[in-house]
C-alpha cells in the first residue's frame, strides 16, 4: 500500500483535465509516469497482477450460480419468495459488479504534462547546492499551484517520473507512475485507488458489503434447515448453500472494517497515505489541512448531485490538482482566498475554505469547480474585468460573518493589495502535522 518515492520527494495531487488523456513527455529517467515494459519476465509479472481480479471474479461468478440456481430455483418452494429474493439479489449484484469494474478499469489519474521537468531541469536540481531554491524557482517559472512540501521543506518532485508533484499526488512503485490524490495501490483491483476512481472504490466496498450481508441473511434460513436433514439427494445443493453462507459471512466481516475505515477517511478528507504520514507544508505538517467539514468532505468525493451519489459514475469535485483547504493564519497571498485568520479552529458548520483565485483558475482546466465552491461558501472572487477598483473588498451580501471574501487581486481579507510577487507564489499554507509518504 505504500507508494514508492522519488529522490527527496513526497506525493502529488490528481487532476481531471485534458492533459490526462495525453501520454506524458519523456523525462530524465525514462519518461513521465510511463511504466517500463518489455521482456518475457515483465509480461509475466503484468499477467500475474490480474490473478486477484480473476479470483474475485470467480468467487462472484460462483456465488451467482449458487444463489440463483441452488438456493432460489432448487431450494425455495414459494414462487413469491423466490421472485422477491431474485429481484433484490440482482439489484445488489448489478451495483456491486458495476462499481467493482469501474474501480478496476478507470485510470486513477495521471499528472498533466505541465508538471513535467526537462532533462536540463532535472540536471539543475540534482547538481544544485541549493536544491530548495532551485525547486522554488522552477515552481514559480512554471506557474504551478503546489503548496505541499517534502519533509525537508522542498518542493516535492519525482526523480523517477521527472516531474513536480501536485498536492496529494504520489509515485506508485507498482504502476510505475505518479498518481493524482493517491490513496493506495489495491492488488484486488490491480489498480491504484486515487482521484478518478476513489468514489468507485468506496461504492464497491459499500455494495460488496451489502451484497454479502444480503446473501448471508437470505440463505441463513436454508443453511439451518440443511443442518437438520441428511437426505443424500440434497448433498450437492446442501454444499453450495452451506458454502455460500460461510463465504458471504466471512467477507461481510472483513468488508465491514475496511468500508468503515474509508468512511472515516472521507469524513476527514484524508487519504490512506495521509492518515499514516501527515502532509507537510512550508510552515510545518497539518494532518487535517484538507478537512472542510463532514458535508463538504463528502461532496468533494461524491459531488453535489444527490441522484449520482450512489451510482458508480464520476461526480467528484475538482481537477485533482487544486484542493480547497481550511483557514490558515499564514495565507498564500495571490493564490488563496479565505476568511480572516482565527486563533482557534472554527466549528465544521462555519469552517471557511481556502480557495484559489482567478490566477489559479487559469492554471487549472476545471475552473467551474472552484467557482461552485466559492459560490456555495459565499466567496466572490473578482476577475480582471470586474468594475471594482484594485484592493476593494467584495464580500457576498448573503454570506455569514464566517465566510471568506477577497479583493480584486485575489488576496484574502486582511492582506495588502498589490501585484503578486515571487515570494507570494512560492509561499505555502500554514500547517500542523503531515509528512508525505514518498520520501
Buried (B, 14 or more C-beta within 10 A) or exposed (E): EBBBBBBBBBBBBBBBBEBBEEEBBBBBBEBBBBBEEEEEEEEEEEEEBEEBBEEBBEEBEBBBEBBBEBBBEEBBEEEEEBEBBBEEBEBBBEBBBBBBBBBBEBBBBBBBBBBBBEEEBBEBBEEEEEBBEBBBBBBBEBEBBBBBBBBEEBBBBBBBBBBBBBBBBBBBBBBBBBBBBBBBBBEEBBBBBBBBBBBBBBBBBBBBBBBBBBBBEBBEEBBEEBEEEEEEEBEEBBEBBBBBBEBBBEBBEEBBEEBEEBBEBBBBBBBBBBBEBBBBBBBBBBBBBBBBBBEBBBBBBBBBEEEBBEBBBBBBBBBBBBBBBBBBEBBBBBBBBBBBBBEEEBEBEBBBBBBBBBBBBEBBBBBEBBBBBBEEBBBBBBEEEBEEEEEEBBBBEEBEEBBBBBBBBBBBBEBEBBEBEEEBBBBBBBBBEBBBBBB
